[in-house]
């Protein structure tokens, strides 16, 4: 099991210097990763100061040397794949190959898409997500890309340099369980970062639901391996919530989730009026990860 800190890209964390200092503190305290939200307005009626997630992660990369860095999650449908590919590749180079790319539809859809005249049709957004992910993987190779799809086009372009990580940075896919389609998508990539309809952000999911999810993902991956005649590759299952720093209590919370198949614990503050405040997050960071062994 590995352990990460999860922060929004607004409020106190809109400042790259704050994120850099938090990332350095997390690395010192023994955490394995820092993941940042990727929103432009989040809930529009709540007026907040935002920071661009890739600028925040750049600051974090310059302040650290070992922890993984990435977004949880970037809404690929509201991005231009060529620009996004360049941002990720640049950060991967700067960090020495420490980027994890979390992707999904994002939300709230009406606020994050509709506010800017973008489509709010989930079917269209899912199409853009899948097509965009495929293009990103092609762009990250550094090889020439020609693509004429329903939503995106590329004519004999090379985006150099390629990513440091080969064949690409790990791609983790988000979605709500028990919806099957997002998890089928996740099984095609390198990890699943599910949310649960039965557990709000900041609360650990029920163990029985995690077992069901893991079983479904494993079955989907086995089916794909048979179709592709490929070899199994590492696959991460990322769960999160608020954990106690005390080891015994942490073991009681996280141990059953690890036994059910989770490979990452992502420390997430409950979405209250403190979610974007440095103080409580930094205190938890300095206590260290909730190791179960």
N, C-alpha and C positions, 0 to 999 in steps of 0.2 A: 504494500500500500504506500502511495506517495501522497503528499499533502500540499495544498495550494491555498493562497489567499485570493479572494474575489472582491473586486471593488467596482463601484459605478464610475462613469467618466464625467460626473458632475459634482457640484458642491465643492467641498475641500479638495476632491480628487480631480478637479478641472485644472489644477496647477501642476505642470510637469515636475517642478522642483519637489512638491509634496510627494508625488508618486515615486520619484527617484529615491527620496529618503525612506519611504515605506518599503520599497523594494530592497534597499540595502539592509534595512532592519530585518526583513523577512529572511534574506539569505544568511545573515549572521545568526539568526535564531534557529536555523535548520529547516525552514520550509523549502519545498521543492519547486514551487511555481507561483507566479503572480498573473492573474487573469483579470482583464478589464472589460467592462461593458462597452458596447458600441451603439450609442444612441445619438440622435440629433435633437430631439425634443422630449423623448420619453412620453410622459403624460403632459400634453401641451398646456393644460390649465395651471400646472405647477411651474411657475417661472423660475428657472435655475440657470446658473452659469455652467457651461459645458466645455470640455476639452476634447480635442481630436484624439481618438484612442491610439493612433499610430505615433503621434507626437509624444503622448504619455509613455508609451512603451519604449520609444527611442531613449527618453530620459532614463527609464528604468534599466535599459540595456547598458547605458554608459555608466551606471552606478553599481553594476553587479557583474559577476563573472561565471556563475554556474546555474542559477535558477532558470526554469523554463518561463517563457513569456508569451502571452497571446491574448486573444479576445474570446470572450464567452458572452455573446457570440456576435459575429459580424453578419448583418443581413445582406447576403450576396445579391438578392434581387434589386436592392436600391443602390448598387455600386456598378461602375463600369469595370468589367473584369480586367482590362488591360492596366488600368490605374491601380486596382487592388493588387494585381500580380506584382507590379513594380514596388508597391509599398511593402508587401510581405517579403519579397526577395531582398530588398534593401535592409530591412530589419534583421533578416536571417543572416546576412553578411556581417552586419554591425555586431550582432550578438554572438557570432561564431557558431551559428547553427542551433540556436536555442528556441526557435519559434514553434509554437503550436497554433494552428489555425482553427478556431471554432467557428462554425457556420450554421446558419438557419434562416428562417423567414424573418425573424425579428418581430417586434411589436412594441406597443399596440399599433395595429395596422392602420387604423384611421388617423392616428396622430403622426406616426412616423412616415407613412406613405401618402395618405390622403391630404395632409396639410400642404404637400408640395405638388399636388396634381398628378401623383403617381397612381397606378392601378391599385385598387384594394381587393381585387379578386384573388382569393387564395389559390385558385387553380393556375392563374397566370403567374403569380409569384412563385409557386412551386416549379413551374416550367423554367422560369428564369433562374431559380436556384440550381436546378440540376444542370441546365445548360452552362451556367456560369461556373459551376464547380468543375465541369469537364474542361472548359477553356483554361481555367486557372492551372489545372494539372498540366495541360499542354504548354502553356506559357512558361511555367517553372522549369521545364526541361532545357530551355535555351535554344531549342531547335525551331526551324521555320514552322509557322502555323498558318494554315488556311482553313477557314471555318465559315460556312454560310448556314446559319441556323435560323430558327424562328425569331429569336430575340437579339442575337449578337452576330457580328460579322468580323472576320479578319482575313486579310489578303496578303499571304506570304510575308509574315512579320516574325522577327526574332526579338524576344525581350531578353537582353543580356545585361548582366550576367545571370546565369541560372542560379537557383537557390543553392546554398551551401549543403543543405541536407538533400540526400539523394534517395529515391527519385524526386522527393519533394518533402516539405514539412508535413508532419502528421496533421490530418484533417479530422476533427471531431465534429459530429453532427448533433444538433440539439433538436428537441421536439417533445411534445407532451405524450407520456404514456398514460393510458393504454392505446393511444392511436398507433396503428400499425405502420402507416406509410412513412412517417419520419424515421422510424427505427429500421425499416427496410432500406431506406436511404443510408442510414448510418452504417449498416452492415456492409455496404459497398466501399466504405472508407476505413479509417483507422481508429475510430472510437465513437462512443455515444455519450452525450452529455444531456440526459433526459431530465425534464421536469415532470412532476407528477400531479395529476388533477386532484389527488387526495392529500397533497402536502404543499403548503405555501412555501414561497421562497424563504429560506432560512430554517426550514424544518426538515429533518431527516425523513425519507420516505419509509413506508411500511416494508418490512423485510419480505413478506410474502409477495408483494408486488415486484420487488427487485428480483426475486427468484423467477417469477414469470417472465419479466423482461429479459433477464440473462438467458433463459431457456429459448426464448423467441429469437434473440440475436444469434445465439449459437446455431440454431437450426437454419437461419437465413444465411449465415456465413458458410456453413457446410454445403448448402445447396449451390451457392455461388462458386465454391471451390470445385465442385463436381462439374459445373458448367464450363468453367474456365480452365480446368485441369491445372490449377496453380497450386502454390505452396501457401500454407497458413502463415500469416504475418501477425505481428503483435497487434492486439486490439485492446483499447482502454475503455473502461466503464467508469464514468465520472459522476459521483454523487456528492451532495453537499448539504450544508445546514450549519447551525450553530453547535459547536462542540464544547464540552468542558475541558479545561486544561489539565485537570487532575487525571492521572493515567488510568486509574481503576474505573472511574466513571466514563472516560473516553472509550475504554475497551468495551464496556457494556453497550455503548451506543454504536460504535463503528465496527466492532468485531463481527457481529452478525451480518452486517452489510458486506464486509470483506469475505466472509465465509460464503455469502450468496453470489459473489463474483465481482464486487466492486474493486477497482484497482487504484482509484484516486479518491481522496476526500477533499472537497473544495469548500473551504471555510467561508460561509455566506452569512452576512448580517441580515436579521429580519428586516423587512421593508417597512421601517417606521421612520420617525423624524430624525433618527440617528444614522440612517443607512449611508449618508454621504458625509459623515463627520469623521475626521481623522482620529480624534481621541480614542473612542472605544475600539476602533480597528487596530490602532497601534498598540494598545494595551494587550489585545489578544495576540497580536503578532509576536510581541516580546515574550509572551508566556511560552512560545514554542508550539510546534504541531502536536496534535493529540495522538501520539504514537501508541499503537496497540500491542507492540512487542518490544 
